[in-house]
């Protein structure tokens, strides 16, 4: 009889997953859960010629079954490569689906991207990549965010920023330059500081607003006679606090002298920090 190796099989694994090399994985996607087939069987021995008396008879020897390691879900993960193909068990949660439907009704252009994970402090379980807002307003570069901050940002631009720009400059908004969306770092990148909301994709920084007429409005302390710019920036600071729980910008501190920071930090009280 010919000896055949039998391999243990993990439940739910398709026969097409047999491979001799382990696939590379990450914290957001389980690696292959097993190898083998659902019904392993011994291969048929070839028809033997007349037995040779000089050979050793193997009929009475037991078949050797060599155990192979079974890969468990979540094993062999690699945090350094978080941008693998998304694979959400059971699909998106209901709240995430509802949020995406609201984004579509707002006219937002986005796409789902693979879950982002870099340790326990930095992650977005269900991230999206934001490219355009209502009216075709471009986000440059595309921003990686969670759905909740994206919705708040889209509502603010549509309801507040767009109208404020038209009143002061008689022009709509063409594009918004964001300086930071998801970023695995502490607040203001200070060692020992609490983790930033950017580390959860729960914040976005805006450094420049370009209007349809070509005028570029930089987020910085305006000049003495830049009345329209000063008025628009003051409007942004005041109106955005209705949509975000944290608003920081020029004048708040040295770290925000050239951009507005918006986030949805959760606090124990209903306090909103708008400075």
C-alpha positions as MATLAB code, in Angstrom:
seq = 'XXXXXXXXXXXXXXXXXXXXXXXXXXXXXXXXXXXXXXXXXXXXXXXXXXXXXXXXXXXXXXXXXXXXXXXXXXXXXXXXXXXXXXXXXXXXXXXXXXXXXXXXXXXXXXXXXXXXXXXXXXXXXXXXXXXXXXXXXXXXXXXXXXXXXXXXXXXXXXXXXXXXXXXXXXXXXXXXXXXXXXXXXXXXXXXXXXXXXXXXXXXXXXXXXXXXXXXXXXXXXXXXXXXXXXXXXXXXXXXXXXXXXXXXXXXXXXXXXXXXXXXXXXXXXXXXXXX';
ca = [
       0.000    0.000    0.000;
       1.240    3.530   -0.767;
       1.553    5.905    2.204;
      -0.540    9.095    1.821;
      -0.376   12.199    3.985;
      -3.738   13.346    5.337;
      -4.145   16.996    6.328;
      -6.520   18.353    9.022;
      -9.099   20.770    7.723;
     -10.545   23.880    9.410;
     -14.306   24.303    9.163;
     -15.674   26.506    6.363;
     -12.608   26.443    4.110;
     -13.066   26.015    0.401;
     -10.986   23.488   -1.460;
      -9.540   26.217   -3.665;
      -7.653   27.593   -0.641;
      -5.026   24.839   -0.683;
      -1.606   26.343   -0.875;
       1.888   25.587    0.245;
       2.682   29.203    1.079;
       0.979   31.257    3.818;
      -0.705   34.434    2.511;
       0.361   37.701    3.991;
      -2.271   39.255    6.273;
      -2.912   42.191    8.555;
      -4.930   43.260   11.576;
      -7.979   44.069    9.496;
      -8.406   40.883    7.511;
      -8.259   37.268    8.726;
      -5.784   35.082    6.949;
      -6.782   31.749    5.386;
      -8.277   29.581    8.127;
      -7.077   26.237    6.939;
      -5.770   24.098    4.193;
      -7.028   20.886    2.680;
     -10.398   19.717    1.415;
     -13.744   19.085    3.048;
     -13.446   15.329    2.473;
      -9.844   14.232    2.539;
      -9.361   10.690    1.396;
      -6.558    8.329    0.711;
      -5.393    8.261   -2.881;
      -5.824    4.997   -4.734;
      -2.716    2.928   -4.905;
      -1.550    2.143   -8.412;
      -2.020   -1.384   -9.696;
       1.071   -3.171   -8.553;
       3.051   -5.645  -10.622;
       3.838   -9.089   -9.335;
       5.316   -8.684   -5.844;
       9.024   -8.781   -5.595;
      10.062  -11.090   -2.780;
      13.065   -8.875   -2.135;
      10.879   -5.896   -1.164;
       9.513   -5.247    2.318;
       5.784   -5.898    2.694;
       4.123   -2.706    3.935;
       0.560   -4.082    4.142;
       0.733   -4.703    7.855;
       2.212   -1.310    8.663;
      -0.121    1.502    9.814;
      -0.668    4.479    7.506;
       1.277    7.483    8.749;
      -0.870   10.596    9.214;
       1.286   13.680    9.424;
      -0.355   16.549   11.275;
      -0.104   19.987    9.700;
      -0.623   23.299   11.514;
      -4.061   24.859   11.099;
      -4.186   28.621   10.692;
      -6.727   30.228   12.961;
      -8.651   33.380   12.097;
      -6.579   36.407   13.003;
      -3.269   34.550   13.035;
      -0.188   35.714   11.164;
      -1.428   39.314   11.112;
       0.705   42.255   10.174;
      -0.088   45.744   11.463;
       2.441   47.365    9.132;
       0.190   46.705    6.137;
      -3.281   47.865    7.211;
      -4.569   48.645    3.720;
      -5.590   45.206    2.583;
      -8.873   44.253    0.963;
     -11.787   45.004    3.329;
     -13.554   41.947    4.708;
     -16.184   42.737    7.297;
     -17.806   39.677    8.837;
     -21.554   40.062    8.403;
     -21.107   43.260    6.387;
     -21.221   46.828    7.648;
     -23.029   47.532   10.933;
     -26.454   49.136   10.546;
     -25.213   52.505   11.824;
     -22.407   52.568    9.247;
     -24.815   51.680    6.436;
     -27.222   54.425    7.508;
     -24.387   56.958    7.668;
     -23.313   56.131    4.125;
     -26.873   56.525    2.875;
     -26.998   60.006    4.395;
     -23.705   60.886    2.706;
     -25.154   59.894   -0.657;
     -28.215   62.061   -0.050;
     -25.858   64.951    0.756;
     -24.174   64.497   -2.624;
     -20.869   63.310   -1.158;
     -18.435   61.339   -3.328;
     -16.562   58.695   -1.349;
     -15.522   55.067   -1.376;
     -15.106   52.410    1.273;
     -11.494   51.494    1.903;
      -9.901   48.653    3.908;
      -9.981   48.915    7.670;
      -7.048   50.863    9.071;
      -5.235   49.541   12.117;
      -1.866   50.322   13.643;
      -2.103   49.038   17.176;
      -4.904   49.667   19.660;
      -4.560   53.456   19.713;
      -4.740   54.100   15.974;
      -7.531   52.598   13.929;
     -10.609   53.182   11.787;
     -12.702   50.008   11.663;
     -14.898   51.199    8.766;
     -13.040   54.020    7.006;
     -13.991   55.892    3.884;
     -11.995   58.006    1.463;
     -13.603   61.386    0.839;
     -12.985   63.037   -2.543;
     -15.884   65.459   -3.191;
     -18.677   67.211   -1.346;
     -22.050   68.493   -2.494;
     -21.780   70.696   -5.578;
     -18.611   68.962   -6.735;
     -16.378   70.652   -4.139;
     -13.087   68.767   -4.298;
     -11.169   67.638   -1.231;
      -7.431   67.829   -1.899;
      -5.890   65.427   -1.229;
      -8.549   62.790   -0.626;
      -9.200   62.400    3.103;
      -9.311   59.127    5.058;
     -11.945   59.528    7.762;
     -14.645   57.736    9.668;
     -18.177   58.221    8.391;
     -19.369   60.348   11.307;
     -16.832   63.172   10.888;
     -17.353   63.030    7.124;
     -21.080   63.612    7.553;
     -20.556   66.527    9.945;
     -17.991   68.078    7.600;
     -20.268   67.683    4.566;
     -23.200   69.280    6.396;
     -21.090   72.209    7.567;
     -19.699   72.934    4.098;
     -23.128   72.725    2.464;
     -25.073   74.668    5.091;
     -22.494   77.178    6.337;
     -19.241   77.518    4.397;
     -20.778   77.643    0.912;
     -23.363   80.321    1.743;
     -20.816   82.342    3.763;
     -18.420   82.424    0.796;
     -21.166   83.491   -1.632;
     -22.264   86.333    0.644;
     -18.739   87.727    1.019;
     -17.127   86.902   -2.330;
     -20.132   86.332   -4.633;
     -18.616   82.962   -5.486;
     -19.072   79.349   -4.506;
     -16.393   76.999   -3.199;
     -14.373   74.992   -5.732;
     -12.024   73.024   -3.487;
     -10.848   72.577    0.081;
      -7.245   71.694    0.895;
      -7.041   69.457    3.934;
      -3.736   69.236    5.795;
      -4.497   66.159    7.887;
      -7.167   63.488    8.151;
      -6.202   60.056    9.562;
      -2.806   60.238   11.240;
      -1.468   57.916   13.941;
      -0.077   60.452   16.406;
      -0.612   62.213   19.707;
      -2.194   65.633   20.132;
       0.019   68.217   18.448;
       2.532   65.368   17.964;
       3.814   65.848   21.517;
       5.447   62.915   23.281;
       3.371   61.746   26.230;
       0.268   63.659   25.148;
      -3.102   61.909   24.702;
      -3.796   60.409   21.303;
      -5.180   62.827   18.745;
      -8.636   62.398   17.220;
      -6.743   62.130   13.936;
      -5.593   58.695   15.132;
      -9.215   57.534   14.848;
      -9.983   59.319   11.589;
     -12.264   61.518   13.683;
     -10.724   64.875   12.745;
      -9.866   66.948    9.692;
      -7.657   70.036    9.281;
      -8.413   72.685    6.657;
      -5.607   74.927    5.398;
      -6.967   76.560    2.232;
     -10.302   77.238    0.560;
     -10.368   77.960   -3.170;
     -13.415   79.676   -4.658;
     -15.012   79.188   -8.070;
     -13.618   82.566   -9.158;
     -10.077   81.329   -8.497;
      -9.476   83.230   -5.268;
      -7.553   81.196   -2.682;
      -8.314   81.928    0.957;
      -5.546   80.822    3.292;
      -6.454   79.971    6.849;
      -4.228   82.338    8.802;
      -4.444   85.601   10.660;
      -5.713   88.054    8.008;
      -4.060   91.341    7.241;
      -5.290   94.572    8.756;
      -7.437   95.503    5.754;
      -8.485   92.010    4.685;
     -12.036   92.605    5.835;
     -13.751   89.914    3.774;
     -11.189   87.272    4.704;
     -11.444   88.204    8.363;
     -15.231   88.049    8.187;
     -15.216   84.632    6.505;
     -12.727   83.128    8.972;
     -14.743   84.464   11.911;
     -17.862   82.941   10.384;
     -16.113   79.590    9.976;
     -15.026   79.575   13.608;
     -18.511   80.417   14.893;
     -20.696   78.328   12.574;
     -18.580   75.176   12.640;
     -19.073   74.810   16.393;
     -22.655   73.730   15.683;
     -21.345   70.661   13.849;
     -18.132   69.701   15.677;
     -17.221   69.267   19.332;
     -13.754   70.801   18.875;
     -12.824   73.762   16.682;
      -9.335   75.270   16.765;
      -7.744   77.761   14.400;
      -5.574   80.861   14.045;
      -5.356   82.531   17.423;
      -6.077   79.353   19.404;
      -2.419   78.398   19.842;
       0.803   78.176   17.859;
      -0.072   74.694   16.607;
      -3.150   75.941   14.729;
      -1.896   79.221   13.316;
      -2.318   78.104    9.697;
      -5.373   75.828    9.685;
      -8.707   75.000   11.240;
      -8.948   71.757   13.185;
     -12.371   70.112   13.401;
     -13.127   66.946   15.358;
     -15.903   65.016   17.103;
     -14.132   64.184   20.352;
     -16.478   62.515   22.831;
     -16.513   64.152   26.254;
     -18.268   63.173   29.461;
     -20.381   66.324   29.258;
     -21.951   68.095   26.296;
     -19.111   70.622   26.362;
     -17.834   71.851   22.991;
     -14.380   73.386   22.777;
     -14.471   76.137   20.151;
     -11.529   78.523   20.303;
];
